[in-house]
Amino acid sequence: MSDPFALDGASVLVTGGTRGLGAAISLRLARAGATVVANYARNDEAAQALVAQAKAQGLALEVLRADLTLAKGLALVSERMNQAGSDTVSIVHCAATGVHRPFEQLTAKHLDWTMALNARAFFELVQALLPKLGDGSAVVAMSSAGAVRAVPAYTAVGASKGALEAMARHLAAELAPRGIRVNVLSPGSVETHAWDTFPDREQRLAEALRRSPLGRLVSVDEVACAAQFLCSAASRGVVGHTLVVDGGARIVE
Ligand SMILES: NC(=O)c1ccc[n+]([C@@H]2O[C@H](COP(=O)([O-])OP(=O)(O)OC[C@H]3O[C@@H](n4cnc5c(N)ncnc54)[C@H](OP(=O)(O)O)[C@@H]3O)[C@@H](O)[C@H]2O)c1
């Protein structure tokens, strides 16, 4: 009997796939047998470090620099994925950005900037790649607690993640009859460079640690394992679900 967690023969686009959680997901999926295209926007150094790591492990992983908030970036990624030889094409939308400010200091421009990548690019990507998606394809949208909880200075990102989750549920219902499964993966606080954009990084991480029933923060690989599950046949009955990987932080006061 074949391994339901294996991804042999799949091509997976991991947006924001070269750093932090995205890099761990790219490596985990490639180790499971997928051919991975790890997209990024600017940081060539991180992308090349990932390529070296994948090469050392003999993994099928390439990187693709393309800003997904721009039409030309979306076109580049679509063109690359349209060349994918495999039958099964999947997408993990990990790329995210955001302006972390209290509501009073946020502008509509900040909101647009945040929405453009976190929610709109997901919409455009899935639509552009729809002809390549089919029975067995998985689409995973990376969300965060801010979609459902009020987090300080997180209005813009929280709103974008809420939109992303709602969109994912609608796509899940519409695309399931074609065998395309759409789900949401919502990690708790995981130590990545994304936290550097918060001026009170240390206090936030300490608070996340204090709240964690697990007694520690979850790791990038624990989130990556959940992404593998959602991309694989092991989750073939799971549609339109939000899988929370946070060590229990969201269930406690
Ligand atoms: N870390 C956490 O605690 C946490 C918790 C909950 C949810 N999440 C979610 O998990 C995902 C990954 O988070 P992370 O902490 O790993 O983030 P990260 O370390 O900041 O990595 C972000 C990635 O997105 C890419 N990116 C940024 N702007 C882009 C654009 N316009 N087009 C294409 N790619 C772009 C970056 O490329 P460059 O390297 O070129 O900049 C990078 O690869 C996000 O969706 C985040 O909201 C994270």
The ligand as a MOL file (V3000), in Angstrom:
LIG
                    3D

  0  0  0     0  0            999 V3000
M  V30 BEGIN CTAB
M  V30 COUNTS 48 52 0 0 0
M  V30 BEGIN ATOM
M  V30 1 N 5.9300 33.3730 12.1510 0
M  V30 2 C 4.8060 33.2680 12.8160 0
M  V30 3 O 4.7820 33.3040 14.0580 0
M  V30 4 C 3.5170 33.0920 12.0860 0
M  V30 5 C 2.3630 32.8700 12.8410 0
M  V30 6 C 1.1480 32.6950 12.1770 0
M  V30 7 C 1.0900 32.7390 10.7950 0
M  V30 8 N 2.2330 32.9770 10.0830 0 CHG=1
M  V30 9 C 2.1040 33.0330 8.6310 0
M  V30 10 O 3.0130 32.1240 8.0260 0
M  V30 11 C 3.4850 32.6540 6.7890 0
M  V30 12 C 4.9990 32.7050 6.7950 0
M  V30 13 O 5.4320 33.4900 7.8810 0
M  V30 14 P 6.9900 33.6740 8.2070 0
M  V30 15 O 7.0620 34.1350 9.5920 0
M  V30 16 O 7.7450 32.4720 7.7760 0 CHG=-1
M  V30 17 O 7.3430 34.8980 7.2050 0
M  V30 18 P 8.7410 35.4930 6.7290 0
M  V30 19 O 9.8900 34.8150 7.4210 0
M  V30 20 O 8.6020 36.9680 6.8780 0
M  V30 21 O 8.8010 35.1250 5.1650 0
M  V30 22 C 7.9880 35.7810 4.2720 0
M  V30 23 C 8.2020 35.2310 2.8810 0
M  V30 24 O 7.2810 35.9060 1.9920 0
M  V30 25 C 8.0120 36.4110 0.8670 0
M  V30 26 N 7.3800 37.6000 0.3250 0
M  V30 27 C 7.2380 38.8290 0.9110 0
M  V30 28 N 6.6450 39.6910 0.0670 0
M  V30 29 C 6.4120 39.0000 -1.0890 0
M  V30 30 C 5.8320 39.3330 -2.3440 0
M  V30 31 N 5.3520 40.5630 -2.5820 0
M  V30 32 N 5.7740 38.3790 -3.3080 0
M  V30 33 C 6.2690 37.1220 -3.0720 0
M  V30 34 N 6.8080 36.7520 -1.9040 0
M  V30 35 C 6.8910 37.6710 -0.9290 0
M  V30 36 C 9.3870 36.6940 1.4320 0
M  V30 37 O 10.3340 36.8440 0.3670 0
M  V30 38 P 11.7430 37.6190 0.6310 0
M  V30 39 O 12.5770 36.6650 1.4250 0
M  V30 40 O 12.2650 37.8760 -0.7160 0
M  V30 41 O 11.4300 38.8710 1.4040 0
M  V30 42 C 9.5940 35.4670 2.3250 0
M  V30 43 O 9.9890 34.3550 1.5370 0
M  V30 44 C 2.8120 34.0110 6.6230 0
M  V30 45 O 1.6550 33.8560 5.8560 0
M  V30 46 C 2.4790 34.3950 8.0550 0
M  V30 47 O 1.3920 35.3070 8.1280 0
M  V30 48 C 3.4320 33.1530 10.6900 0
M  V30 END ATOM
M  V30 BEGIN BOND
M  V30 1 1 1 2
M  V30 2 2 2 3
M  V30 3 1 2 4
M  V30 4 1 4 5
M  V30 5 2 4 48
M  V30 6 2 5 6
M  V30 7 1 6 7
M  V30 8 2 7 8
M  V30 9 1 8 9
M  V30 10 1 8 48
M  V30 11 1 9 10
M  V30 12 1 9 46
M  V30 13 1 10 11
M  V30 14 1 11 12
M  V30 15 1 11 44
M  V30 16 1 12 13
M  V30 17 1 13 14
M  V30 18 2 14 15
M  V30 19 1 14 16
M  V30 20 1 14 17
M  V30 21 1 17 18
M  V30 22 2 18 19
M  V30 23 1 18 20
M  V30 24 1 18 21
M  V30 25 1 21 22
M  V30 26 1 22 23
M  V30 27 1 23 24
M  V30 28 1 23 42
M  V30 29 1 24 25
M  V30 30 1 25 26
M  V30 31 1 25 36
M  V30 32 1 26 27
M  V30 33 1 26 35
M  V30 34 2 27 28
M  V30 35 1 28 29
M  V30 36 1 29 30
M  V30 37 2 29 35
M  V30 38 1 30 31
M  V30 39 2 30 32
M  V30 40 1 32 33
M  V30 41 2 33 34
M  V30 42 1 34 35
M  V30 43 1 36 37
M  V30 44 1 36 42
M  V30 45 1 37 38
M  V30 46 2 38 39
M  V30 47 1 38 40
M  V30 48 1 38 41
M  V30 49 1 42 43
M  V30 50 1 44 45
M  V30 51 1 44 46
M  V30 52 1 46 47
M  V30 END BOND
M  V30 END CTAB
M  END
